[in-house]
C-alpha cells in the first residue's frame, strides 16, 4: 500500500500530470476525451497519451471507451485510498492533527447558517447561460439566495436572444450586464457559498481557489450562442438552455441545505448536473 502511494505522489509530482489530474477533478463527475484534455491544457497528443497512461496505471484515473473515443475521469476510490493511507501513516490516524487542517465552515452541525447564501455562476462570455442562471435563481428563490454571474472572458454585452428570452419570461433585465470574474475576487467581494460553472470551457480553465471553500460543481450545457440555422432555430436553442437551467435551479432550491453535511451536499449538486432538460 505504501509503495502505491509513493508511486501516486511521484506521478502527481510532475507539473503537467498534476494539471491533468486537477482538470479531471474540476470536471468530476464528467469524463473527458483525450482531445478535450489536450486542447484545454495545450499538451501534444503523444505526450498526453504517456501522461494519461501513467495516471491510469497508478489507479488515480479511469479510462473507458465510448464509440471510437477513450474517455478519462478521476477514479475517486483510488484517490480516497491514497488520502486514507496518508492520513493513517503520516498523521497516525489522529484527526486532531490532520482533519483540522482541512476544516471548513461546512463541517460540524448544520451545513448552512441561517442567512442568504451567495451563489456565483461562471461561464466564458457571461452573455447567456450564466446570466440565465443568475436571473432564474434570483426570481425563483431571491429570498434565500444572492445570485451573481461572471465570465472568464466576458462579452461586451448580453446576447440579444438571451435578453429577449429573459424579458419574455418576466425577468427584470434593467441591471443585467456582462461582468468579469475578477470583479468578485477583491477584498470587498462577497464570500460565496456555491460556485457553479455552466460551460465546459470555463470549467477547464485553471482558476485560483475561492476563499471560504464554497461548494462547487460543473453544470455544463451546450452554448446557445453557437447555434446555427434560421432565426427561429437559434431562438429555440436559447429557450432550451433557459429551460434546462431552470430545471436545475428548481432542483437546487429544493435541497434541504440546513440538514445536509458537506459531502451529502456535494453529491446532491453533482447529481443536478445530470438532470435532463425540462423545457
N, C-alpha and C positions, 0 to 999 in steps of 0.2 A: 504493500500500500504506500509506504513512504517513497519507494522508488518511482511509483506512478506520479506522485505529487511533484517530485523533483523534475521529472520529465515535463509535466504540465507547466510548471513555473518557468522552466528553461524555454519551452516553446513560446510562452507568452512574453518572455523577456525580449523577443525580437520586436522592434517597433511596428513593422508592417503586419506581422501576425497578430499583435495586440490590437492594431487598428481594425483588422478583420473581425476579431472576436468582439470588440466594442460595437462595431456596426451591427453585427448579428444580435447582440444583446439589445440594442436600441430597437430593432425591428421585431423582437420576440413578441408574440408567438409566430410571426410570419417566417417564411423561408424565402431565400433569395437565390437567384441563378448566379452562376459564376460571372456571367456577362454584366449583371447589375452591380455585383460587388466590384468588378474591375473598373466599371465606369465611375462608380461613386468614389473609389479610392485611388484611381489613376495608377493601377498596377497592371503590368503586362500579363496577358493570359498565361504564358508559360510559367512565369514567376508565381502567379496566383495559384496555379494548379499545385505547385510544390508546397506553398503555404497552407492551402486547404487540406492537402494530404497529411501534413504534419499535425494540424489541429484535429483532424478526424482520427488519426492514429492514437492520439493521447486521450480520446474519449470526451473532448470538450465540444466537438461539433458533430452534427449528424449529416448524413448525405442520403438523399433518396432521388429516385428517377421519376420524372413526370414527362411522359412522351419522349421527346428527344433531348430534354434538358435534365441536368442534375441540379437539385435544389439543396441548399445548405441552411442549417439553423443551429442554434445553441442546444447542446444536449444537457438539459437542466439537471438531470440526476448525476451526470458526470461532474458538473460544476459543484453540485451540492456535496458530493463525496470529497472533492478537493478541499472545500471550505471546512467540512467536518473534520478532516484529517488535520488541517492546520489548527483548528480550534482545540482538538484533543491533544495534539503534540506540542505545539508552540505555547498554548495557553493552559495546558494541562487540564482542560475541561473546566476552567474557572470562569464563570460568567462575569464575576466582578472585574476581571482583567480585560476580557475581550468584548463581551457584549456591550459594555458601557461605551466602548469606542464607536459603536455603530448605533447608539440610541438616537431616537428622533422624537419629535413631538407627537408622533402617531403611536408610540409604544406605551402600553400600560393603560388600563382604564378605557374610557370611551375613546373611539378613534378620532372623533372630531369634536372640537369645542363648540359651545353654544354661541355661534356668531355666523355672519355671512362668510361663505367660502369663496376665495378668489380663484378663478379659472382662466387659464390662458390657452388660446388655440393658435397654433403656428402653421403657416403654410409658406410657400416661397414668395408669391406675389401679394398675398393679403388683398386679393381683389374679388374673390368669390367664396371658396369653400370655408376659409377661416372666418370671413365676415358673416357667412350664413350661420355658422356655429355660434358665434358671439351673439348675433341677433336673436336666434331661436332660444338660446338659454336665457337671455335677458327677458324675453317675452313670456316664456313658459314658467320660469321659476326665479324671477328677479328679486323676490322677497328672501330667497335663500342663498343666491349666488351673485357675485360681482363678475361679470363676463368681460373678457378682453380678447383681442386678437392682434396678430402682428405677422410680418413677413420677414424672411431672412434676406430677401432682395425684393422689397415691395414695389408694386406698380405705382405709377403717379396718381392713379385714380381707380375707383371701383369699376369693374366691368359693367357696361350698360345693361347687359342681360341680368346680371346679379342684382343691380339696382332696381330693375323693373320687377323681378320676382319678389323682392322684399317689399316693395311698395304694394304690389298686388296682394300679398299675404297680410297686409295691415301693420307692417313694422314701421317704427319711427326711423327714418333714414337721415334725418337732419344733421346728426353729429357723426355719422359714419365717414371714415377716411382710411386710406391705406397707411399703415404705420410700420416702422422698422423695429425689429426685435430689440434693438439697443435702447429704445425708449423705456424698456422695462428692466433694465439692468443697473440703473443708478441707485444711489443711496435713498432716493425719495420714491423709488418704485415700490409697488405693493409686493408683499411676500405671498407667493402663490401656494395654494393647497393642491391644485391639479394643473398639470401642463400636458396638453394633447397635441400631437402633430396630426394633420389631416391630409398631408400629401407625402408621397414616398420620398421625393427629393429633399424636402426639409428634414425628414426623419433620418436620411442618410448622412446629413451634414454633422460634422463633429462640432458641438457647441459646448461652452463652459457649463458646468453643473449649476443648477439653480440653488440659491440659498434656501434653507428651510426644509430641504429634502421633500419636495412635493411628490405626490403620486403622479406617475406619468404613464402614458400609453400612446400607441400609434393607431389612429383611426383613419387610415388611408383610404382613398377612393379616387376614381378616375377624375381627371381635370376637365371640367365642362368647357373651359376656355379653349381647349384643343379640339373640341367637337367640330366636325366638318359637315357639309351638306347645305341644305336650304336654311333660311332663317328660322323656319318652324322646327327643323331638326336640331338646330343649335339651341333654340329656346327650350326644347324638350330636355336637352342634356342638363341645363341649369335647373329645371324643375325636378329632375330625377336626383340631382345632387342635393337639392334642398330637402326633398322627401327622405332621402337616406339619412341625412344628418339629423333631421327632426326625429326620426325613428330612434336613433341612437341617443339623442338628447332626452327623450321621454324615458328611455330605459335608465339613463344615468340619474335623472332627477328622482326616479322611483327607488333608488338604492337606500336602504336604511343606514345612512352614514354613521349614526350615533351608536350602532350596535356592531359594526364590522371592525375587526382589527386590521392592521396594515396589510397583512398577507391576503386576507379574505377580500379586502377592498381592491388590491392589485389584481387578483384573479377576476373579480367582477368587471372591472373596467377593461381588462383584456378580452373577456368574453363579448363585451359590447362591440368590439371591433369586428367580430364575425357575424353580427346580425345582418340579415338580408334587408335590402331596401324595402320600405313600405310606403309607397307614394300615394 
